[in-house]
Amino acid sequence: MADPIRRVGRFGALLLLLPGFLTGCSTMPAKAPLETARSVDLQRFMGDWYIIASIPTFIEKEAYAAVESYALNPDGTVATTFTFRKGGFDGPQKRYTPKGFIVDTTTNATWGMRFIWPIKAEYLILDIAPDYSTTIIGRNKRDYLWIMARMPVLPDDQYAALVRKAVALGYDASLIRKVPQRAP
């Protein structure tokens, strides 16, 4: 069976995604803007990142072995490949290829991520370990969150510290879900 976005076409996909984009227009109280990482070395940030935990989008709710891969394009955009297994480690592989756009070239920590033209979703690099081994990605609405690492499994104490950082940024810990990954 084809991916839902391929089945309904771009316009249909936009209609499927529209409720998620409009939730930001609800009567929820505004939260203070998030502070991003002070500086992101794009070359070091490129490569594979295992999604350790997230507040998932509807696409990711049944994700296993999720990996986000980045490659810097010559024009300064970021080729992104998001892959995962749906429903289990043996489930069908899903693959999405949004394009990243560096919005703040001073810090390189604020991006726009485009799944469907012309909409660019906010993508903020909130935290990056000095050795580029872990990162926290989020949005000012605090509706989605991704805790990612260069390895598929983190020690419990390191994972807990990253969740505490996300909570300190205003994320609800009860919404953060571990993404099943296999140890190497």
ABEGO torsion letter per residue (X at the ends): XBBAAAAAEAAAAAAAAAAAAAAAABABBBBBBBBBBABBBAAAABEBBBBABBBBBAAAAABBGBBBBBBBBAAGBBBBBBBBBBGEAABBBBBBBBBBBBABAAAGABBBBBABOABBBBBBBABBBAAGABBBBBBAAGABBBBBBABABBBAAAAAAAAAAAAAAGBBAAABBBBBBBBX
